[in-house]
Amino acid sequence: SKDLKGAMENLIEQKRQKLSTVEKLDEHMDFASQLIFAQNRGDLTAENVNQCVLEMMIAAPDTLSVTLFFMLILIAEHPTVEQEMMREIETVVGKQELQS
């Protein structure tokens, strides 16, 4: 838990450093940036920011797996969509072997 908290603090500090050096903020305004600016304004504490980022990192694998599961079910239920997807993959990839 201590190692994870330290890793989150490092990631947030890296993001904070990046934000301080960019020329156009609007190109880098993601959720983590919004949290950092909220902390700078005094709306959130450092602990609040760390907790939010940690929850995003931990929750992502669960939500991603559920989303992929439902996507695969929908593809299986709609064979014409699956055929269209396969055609597009073949058009883009050609004869190359698929890689992850």
N, C-alpha and C positions, 0 to 999 in steps of 0.2 A: 504494500500500500504506500509506503514511504517512497519507494523507487518510482512508482507510477505517478505520485504527486510531484516528485522532482522532475520527471520527464515532461509532465504537463506544463510545469512552470518554465522549463527550458523552451518548449515549443511556443508558448505564449510570448516569452521574451524575444525569441527569434522573429515572430510576427510583429511585435512592437518595434523592433529595430528596422525591419523592412518598411513598415509604415512611415517611419521617421525619415526615410531616404527617398521615397518615391516622389515623382514630380506631379503625377495626376492621381489623386486619391480615389476618384470615382472608378478607376479601373481595378482597384484592390479592395472595394468595399463589400466584403463578404460578412458572414455572421460573426466570425471571430473578430474581425475589425470593429464591428459595431459594439461588441462586448468590451473591447479595449477602450474605445472612445467613451463608452458609458462609465467605465471605471475612471478614466481621466476627468470626466465631469463630476465625479463623486456619486453617481447614481448606483454604482455597484462597487463592492469590495473586491480585492484581489482574489479572495476565497470564492466569491460568487462566480467570477470569470473562470477560475480554475475548474470549479464544479461543472459549469455549463460545457466547457470544452471536453472535460472528461466524459460527461454523459453522452455527448455527440460521438466521441470515439468509441465508446463501449456499445452504444445502441446501434451504430451503423451496421455491424455484421448481422444482427438479428433482423433488422428491417430489410436489409438487402436480400437475405435468404427468403423471407416471406414474399417479397416483391417478385423475385425470380421464380419462386414456386408458382405463384398465380399467373405469371406471364407464360410459363410453360404449359399450364393447364389451358389457358386461353388459346395458345397456339395449337395444342392438341385438339381442341374443340372446333377449330376453324382451319380445316385442311387447305383451303384456297389461300389463306394468308400464309400458311407454312410454305406452300409452293412458291408464292411470290417472294418470300424471304430467301428461300433457297436459290431462286433465280438471281436475286440481287447479290447474294454472297458469291455465286459462281461468276457473275459479271465483274465484281470487284477483285476477287481473289484469282480467278482463272483456274489454271491447272496446278497452282501452287498448293502445297500441303498446308492445311490449317494449323496454326500455332496459337497457343494461349498468349 
